[in-house]
């Protein structure tokens, strides 16, 4: 049964996504001290929703949630969400064991929200094969999770199918941002309509599209700054997402205190975008429609099995800097050089296709790397 409307309305509209936590100098170890300060600020502002996953940062995200959140705050003062990913499991038993591992890492005792992770058209059958739907219902009946659902990267047709076949899901998680509302590979607008038709609320991931909606073309940024000089570019994207009907909360993957402070500055007293602001968003969308950004959200699922150890998201980030302003080629090349230092270059791609099979955005990664290799040299 979907979450009650009063519960949805009462939920603070900013959620803390624990996928991109701050790191120490080694680039791998999560900075627990800074993360703890971010957690404290978040809770002090009245926010409650934290989102992690079994696979995030090879388990370090869940461990950080335990250290920075669970051990330091009363259990009833926050909501903790994590996810089970059948695609990284060897068999049904190892898939189900992820729950126990997540519980041990976090020390949470139970999870307020639990998700089948990253369902899409080419993998949803695995969750059926491993009987994961039945498993999470058992966990809920036992009180080990409070609410269950799934995060989604598939087609509207698949979303309709899943919500019809599983009408008891409490909530879902969708990729929604203003750039992807009518993007056929994401279909955010249509997925919102389907969720609303089924009466199922949703949390929102990628509201700033992996940072792409922060680094906008200069003419798009000018539209926003002329209207609201004190507002950050990111605030437009987060507020747009939170303004959508059916939103439970919007996840922001904050990586430092500054990002946390900025998000809280406008989300503590959240106000939906007004008509004038929505008109500006539409103008920005048209500008972005003429810009061939690589729609990478830096989830890094593509890098785990890359035989050439190519830092694909970092390369795309450098290239997007160039695409946003063709006068910044030197700056983009410098960012590219830093990204591939000690790693594989775009030209090292052997076209094995592993990355494309893992990409939830369905990016033609091989072709893009070939394109970038020509531009960056």
Secondary structure, DSSP 8 states (H G I E B T S, - for coil): ----HHHHHHS-SEEEETTS--B-TTSSSB-HHHHHHHHHHHHHTT--EEE--TTGGGGHHHHHHIIIIITTS-GGG-EEEEEE-GGG-SSHHHHHHHHHHHHHHH--SSEEEEEEEEE-TTTHHHHHHTTHHHHHHHHHHTTSEEEEEEEE-S-HHHHHHHHHHTTT--EEEEE--GGGSS-TTT-HHHHHHHHHHTT-EEEEE-TTGGGTTTS--HHHHHHHHHH-TTS-HHHHHHHHHHTSTTEEEEEE---SHHHHHHHHHHHTT-----HHHHHHHHHHHHHHHTS---------TTTTT-TT-B-HHHHHHHHHHHHH-GGGHHHHHHHHHHHHTTSB-GGG-----HHHHH-TT---HHHHHHHHHHH--
